[in-house]
């Protein structure tokens, strides 16, 4: 009896030199629909030769794009922005299909990414240099910002549209060409954005997309014609990206992991704080680098806050991200769901009080679902506090004073984002001054800056000197050149001997 033919799955193409490419590769990955647990399509894993073909397309396109007037580049991005707005819902459906987050969550994240495109459309103003007249006799000095060259972005699974939009719009606006390596877990949205860029008038080769795992990543890090690498992901990989790229002479911004705290003081509006923390902790199933995963309840705030958090977390409806009335979708893969669930076991063994067990929640049988979990009486030595769980698990620690809470936050090796809930301006001011974290929210649970400010943390949450988007993004994707000029009048004698013009 003949065996049934294997179901032929659609393969996600590459995007090289302005067109889709379906390469013949030895290795592929599986892209799942997390809500059903079924393989939806396959993704090719690029080797160094395929990565090089994308880089060569970017190299060839660089001179003309670099030399195009900034206003002309901005107009391409303006058209791209309009196309993104028109296709926002369709892009959100792609994200939900491959990542699992709810449609409203996906729509919101795309909106935040589009705000970076809006920022990049102002590049003619943002690229302006400085000028000083008569720094010496008839000597002027000015600076210009010029593109780095071919740049690369390596992005995570949790925001397959927003995080790439943190990078390539600014890089392209500055006159660079770009090679994007999105997560192999949800790669399709990047190809759709490439198609929209072409429709907006972006020249072929300026933007390219390759897929793969560590082999493709290392090919990017070691490629001699890539001048800058941007990365968002876990801390161990961020460190590898940084060390390998800088060893090869590249400019690097590598954003790593997080353990974001929220400090709640007794004078806070606890109902408001709890409602805000529920969205910050369990939104997108906790798969956010800015998710609040540790609450520090100060003094008398502890017991009533935990009670409110438990009540609200139990009300979260779990299901397929495209379903009506769904608050939280599945996790991205079965392996990740099981890893997150293992931390619930670990927390119980380590002595934390399990207030709410997400493994016992009501959710669909198929798919990679896990309910909301809440721990109380957590200690800093416990793994559920030390590790970045990246799932719907919220832990509560207790502190007696604001000073003790600040010390606890500052002792953590991660320093991405932090929040404080209080009605005291003095306490908030002290907190934002003393806490050693890159992004701080005051009565704001997820302190993500707007597009014209830069995004990034401190300590083990960042490897490199410059954050993404905002003016730091413009600085990252450009190099400053200082130019000194002397145009003496014809009746002015030239400086004699070895006298420097600046001293004339």
N, C-alpha and C positions, 0 to 999 in steps of 0.2 A: 504493500500500500504506500502510495506516495505521501510524503510529509507535506503539510500545508505550507505554501510559500510564506516567507516572513513578510510581515506588513512593511511596505516601503514607506518610510517616514520622510517628510520634507526636511531638507537640509538648509540651515541658515547660511546664506552666502557671505563671502567677504565683500568688501567695497574697496576697490583699488583703481586709481586713475579714472574716477568718475563713472564706474560701472560695477555691477555685481559680478563676482567671480565664484564659480563652484569648483574648487580645487580637488584634485585627486590626492587624498591624504591617507596615511597609514592609520591614523588614530582619530577617533571622534568621541564626542561626549553626548550625553543625553540631557535634553531640556524637558523638564517635567511640568505638568499642570499640577501645582501643589494641592488644589482643591479636590482633584480626583485621584491623585497618586499615579497617574498614567503618563508615559512618555509621550510628549507632544511632537517633538522634532529632534533632529540631531544637529550638532554643531561641529564643524571641522576644527581640529587642533593643528595650528600652523607650526611648521618647523622654521628654522632660521632662514631658509631660502625664501619662503613665502613672506616672512616679515621683511626681508630685504627687498622684495619686489614692491611692497608698499612704501618702504623708505625711499627707494629710487624714484618712485612716482612723485613723492613729496619733494625730493631733491630737484627733480626736473621742473616742478611747478614753482619752486621758491623764487627765482629771480623776478619773474613777471609779477607775482603776487606781492613780493616785498617792495617792489618799486611802484606799485599802484598807489595813487593818492589815498591817504587815509579816508577821505570822504567817500571815495568809490568803494572801499572795503566796507565802510559803515552802511552804505546803501544796500549792499548784499545782505548784511545782517538785518537790516530793517525789513527786507522782503522775507527773509527766513523767519523773523519774529511773527509776521502776519500769517505765514503758513503754519507755524507752530500753534498759533491761536485757533486757526481754522481746523486743525487736526488734533487738538488737545484731547478730546474725548476718545478718539480712535487710538491715540498713543496710550492713554490711560488703560484702555481695554487690553492692549498688548502687555503692559506692565502687570495688570491683574492676572492675566492668563499665565504668565511665566513666573511672577514673584508671589502672587497670592494676596497682596494687600487689597483693601477695599477700593472700589472705584473713586469715592470721594477723597480717600487718602492719596491715591495715585494722581488724581486731578490736582490736589493741593501741592504735591511735591513738584509736579511739572510747572505749575504756576511760579513757584519759587525759582525754578531753573530759568524760566523765561525772563524773570527779572534781571538775571545776569546778562542775558542777551540785550535787554533794554539798556543796561549800564554800558555794555560794550559798544552800542551804537553811538555813544558819545566820544569815541576814541579820538577824533580830530582835536578835541579839547584836552583829553587826557594825555596825549603824547607831546604836548607842548613842553619845551625845555626852558632853561633859564638864560638870562642875558645880562651881562654887566658891561657897561660902557666905560672906556678910559680906565681900565685897571692899571695901565701904564700910559706913557705918552703915546697917544694915537693908537693904543692897543685895546681891543675889545675881546671879551671872552663869552662864549655861549656853549650850551650843551644841547645835544639831540638824543632822542631815544630811538634806537634801532632794534629790529627784531633779532632774536637769538638764532633762528634758522628752522631746522626741522625739530619739532617738539613731539612728545608722546604722552599719552594719558593712560593710566591703568586704573580701572574703576571697579567698585564692588557691586555685589548683587542687590543690595538693599534699596538703592535709588538708581535704577538703570537709565533714567532720563536726567534727573536733576544733577547728579554728580558729574557726568560728562559735560553738562551745561555750565558747571562751575569752571571748566577748564577751556574747552576749545573755542567758545565765542571770543574770549579775551585774547587767546593766543592768535586766532585768525585776524582779529581786528588790529592787532599790533604788527601784522605782516608776516607772521610765521606760517609754515605749513604744519600739518598735524597727522599723527598716526594714533588711533584710539584702539586700545585692547580692553573691551568691556568684559564683565564677568561672563564666563561660559555657562553660568546657570540661567541667565536671562538676557541673551544677546540681541534679540530681534529688534528692540526699540532703537538701538544704535544704527542699524541698517536703515530703518525708516527715517531717522534724522538725516542720514547721509543723502537719501533720495530728496528730502526737502531742501537741503542745502544746494543740491544741483539744480532743483527747480527754481531756487532763489537766484541763480546765476553764478554760483561759486565755480571758478574754473576747475577743470579736471585735475586731479592729483593734489589739490590743496588740502583735502580732507580724505583720510583713508581709514578703514576699519579692518582689523585682523582679530581672529579668535584663538583661544588656546589656554593652556595651563602654564606651568612653570617653564616649559621649554620656550614658549613664545615670549614670556616675560623676560627670561634671561637673554633671549635674542635681542630684545629691545634695550636692555640695560648694557649690553656689550657692543651695541652697534656703533661704530665710530662716527657715523654721520648724523646721529641724534644728539642734539645739544642740550636738551632739557627734558626732564621726566617729572610728571605730576602723578601722585598716587594717593588713594584713600583706601584704607583697609585696616587689618589687624596690626598690632604693634610689632610682632615678630617679623612679619613680611615687610612692614614699613622700614624696619631697621635694615633688612636685607636689601631693599630697594635703594636706600640711602647709601649704605656702605659700598655696594657694587657700582652704583652710578657715579658717586664721587670719585671712587678709585679710577674710573674711566674718564674723569675730567668733565662730567656733566653737572649742570645745575639741577638741583633736586628740591622738590617740596613733597614730603611724604607724611601724610596725616595718618596717625595710628589709632589705637583703640581708646576706650574710655570707660570710666566708672563714674558717671555723673551723679552728684549728690544734690539733694534738696534739703536745706535746713529750715525747719519749721519752729518758730518761737511761740511761746505761750500766748502772746498778744495777737497772733495772726488770726484772721478770719478762717477758722478751721474748715468750715463748709466750702468756702472758696478754694482754699489750698487743696483739700482732698479732691475736689472736682478737677482742678488743674492737674494734679499729680496722676490721676487715673489716665487721662489722655496722654500725658507725657511718658508714663511707664508702659502702658499696654497698647498704645497706638502703633500700627504696623507690626503688631505682635512682638513689640519690643526690639525689632530688628532695625534699630536706628543708632548711629554713633552718638546722637544727642539725646537718646532716651534717658529719663531719670530711672536709675536702677537701685539707688540707695537713698533712703530718707533718714535724716538725722532729726529725731524728735527731741526737742529741748524741754526739760522739766515737765511741767504739768500738761504740756501739749500731747504727750505720748499716748496715753490710754484712749482719750476721745478721738485722736487722729487715726489710730489703728482701727478703731471700731468703724469710723466713717469709710476708711479705705476698703475694709472688708465688705461692707454693705454695697458700695458702689462697684467694686470689682466683680461681685457676684452677679450683677445686673448686665454685664457685658455679654452681648450675644455673639457667639462664635459660629462662623459658617463660610461658605464660598464668598470670595470678595465681590462678586458681581450680583450677589443676592440682595433682596430688599431688606432694609432694616438691620443689616449686619454691621457690627461694630469692630470685629477683629477677624481677619482671615487666617489661613494656615501659615505654618512656617515654610521656608523655601524648599527644603528637602527632608526626606525621611531621616537621614543621618543627623541632620541638625536638630530636628525635633527630638530624636532620642537622646542626643547630647544634652539638650536643655533639660529634658525630663530627668536625666541622671543627676543634675544638680539639686533637684528636689529631694532625692534620696540622700545626697551628701549633706544637705542642710539639716535634715532630721537626725542623721547620725552624729553630726557635729554639735547638736544640742540646741539649735534654734527652734523657736516655737512656730510650727506650721499652722498658720491661721486659715489659709485657703489653699487647697490642693488642686492645681489645674489638671492633674491626671484624672480626676473624678468628675470633671465638668461635663456638661452635655454638649456634644459636638458631633458632626457627621462621622459616620463609620469609616468612609473612604477619605483619602487625603492625609495630609501631614498636619493634623490639628493638635493643639494643646490649649487647655484653658488657662485662666489667670491664676497665678500662685502668689501668695503673700506670706512673708516670714516676719516675725517680731523677735525682739531680744537677740539680735544678731551681734556677734563680736567681730572685731577687725581681723582676727586670725582665721576665721572661717572661709572656706573656699567660695561660698556663695557671695561673700563680700570681696574677696581678693580678685576673683576672676571676672572677666567680661563675659557674661552669660549670653547676651545678645538674644534674649527671648522674653516671654511674658512672665518674668519673675521679679517681684519687687521685694526688697529687704528693708527692714526698719531697725536702725540702731538708736540707742538712747544716749543723750548727753545731759549733764546737769546745767551747763552754762553755755552761753554763746562762745566764750573763749575756748571751752572744751570742744565745741562743734567745729570751730575754725581749725583747731589743731588736728582734729581727726581728718578733715578734708585735706589739709596741707600735707599730712603724712602719706596720703595715697600716691602711688607712683604715676597714676593717670591724672591729667589736668586739662580735660577738654572743656566741659561746661559745668556750671554749678548755679543753683538758685537759692534764694532766701525768701521766706514768707514771713512778713512782719508788718506791723503798723507803726513801727518806730523808725523815724528817719535817721536817728543817731546810730541805731544798731545796723541799719542797712549800709550807712556810710562807712562804718567801721569794717563791716564784712567785705564790702567791695574793695576797700583799701588793703586789707590784710590777707585776703585769700589768694593763694598762688595758683590761679586757674585762668585759662585764656579767655573764656567767655562767661560773663556773670549776668544772671537775671535777678531782678528785684520784683517779687510778686509776678514773675514771668517764668513758667516752668521749663521752657526750652529756649534758652537765650541765644537763638540763632540770629546773627546780625543780618540786616538787609543787604542787598546786592552791592551797594556802594560802600559798605564796610567789609572788611576781610573776615574770613571764617578760618578758625584754627585754634588749637590748644597749646599747652605748654608741656614741659617734661616728656614723659613717654607717649604723649599724644601727638607729638610733632617731631619730625626729623628734618632739619633744614632751617632756613632763616625767614622765609616768607610764606605767609598763608595764601589760601586760594581766594580768588576774585577780589573785588574792590581794588584800591590803588596798589595793594601789595601784589595782586595778580598782574597788574600792568607792569610793575617793576620786575616781577619774575620773568615775564615773557619779553623783556627788552633789556638791552645793554646801553648804558649811558656813555656817550662820547663827548669829551670836552675839547672845544676848538678855540684856539687863540689866534687872532688875526691882527695884522698891522697894515694899514693903508696910509702911509705918510703922504702929505702934500708934496707936490713936486719941488717946492722951494725949501723943504725941510731936509737938512743933511742927514744921511744915514748914520746910525750910531757907530762910533769908531772902535777899533780894537775888538776885544772880546766882551764888551759890555752887553749884558742881556737887555733886550727890548723892554722888559717889564721894569727895569731899573732906570730907563732913559728919562 
